[in-house]
Amino acid sequence: LGSSPRECVVIEDSPTGVRAAVAAGMTCWGYAAAESPEDLRAAGAAHNFDTVAELSAFLDRLTAPN
């Protein structure tokens, strides 16, 4: 897609996936519906969420005009 890893955000639901994304130089958000948010954070997740609705609201806030 022509983007560098630093320009990407990855959503992962396991500590292993989070560590892989961070190792690749990507920002990772942890989907903590079935995993401990603390474990995802310890693996390097920059932000955790429990539901897709929470993710959607977070993205809406990020993209809302000022």
C-alpha distance (Angstrom), angle and dihedral (degrees) to the residues before:
residue distance angle dihedral
L1 . . .
G2 3.78 . .
S3 3.80 95.7 .
S4 3.76 125.2 127.8
P5 3.81 118.2 -126.5
R6 3.82 90.0 -109.1
E7 3.83 89.0 61.3
C8 3.81 92.7 54.9
V9 3.78 133.4 88.5
V10 3.79 116.5 -156.9
I11 3.79 125.2 -162.2
E12 3.80 113.2 -147.4
D13 3.79 133.7 173.8
S14 3.80 100.8 -162.5
P15 3.79 135.3 56.9
T16 3.81 89.2 -122.9
G17 3.81 91.3 55.6
V18 3.80 91.5 45.8
R19 3.80 91.5 51.7
A20 3.82 90.9 49.0
A21 3.81 92.4 51.2
V22 3.81 92.4 47.5
A23 3.82 90.9 47.0
A24 3.81 88.6 53.5
G25 3.82 89.7 54.5
M26 3.80 96.4 -107.5
T27 3.78 129.3 133.5
C28 3.78 108.5 -113.9
W29 3.79 129.8 -155.8
G30 3.79 116.5 -163.3
Y31 3.79 122.0 -131.9
A32 3.79 100.3 -149.6
A33 3.81 101.8 -176.5
A34 3.82 92.5 115.8
E35 3.81 101.5 11.7
S36 3.77 133.4 66.4
P37 3.82 111.2 -94.2
E38 3.80 88.1 -144.3
D39 3.83 91.3 56.2
L40 3.81 91.2 49.7
R41 3.80 91.3 47.6
A42 3.82 91.2 47.9
A43 3.82 88.6 52.5
G44 3.81 89.9 54.5
A45 3.81 108.2 -89.1
A46 3.79 109.0 158.2
H47 3.82 93.8 -156.1
N48 3.81 133.3 11.4
F49 3.79 130.6 -153.5
D50 3.81 133.1 178.3
T51 3.82 103.2 -155.0
V52 3.76 137.7 33.1
A53 3.82 87.6 -121.5
E54 3.81 88.9 59.4
L55 3.81 90.1 50.2
S56 3.79 90.6 49.0
A57 3.82 92.2 51.0
F58 3.81 90.8 48.0
L59 3.82 91.4 51.0
D60 3.82 90.7 47.2
R61 3.81 89.6 55.0
L62 3.80 91.3 49.0
T63 3.78 93.9 50.9
A64 3.80 99.3 38.1
P65 3.80 114.3 117.8
N66 3.79 114.2 -109.4
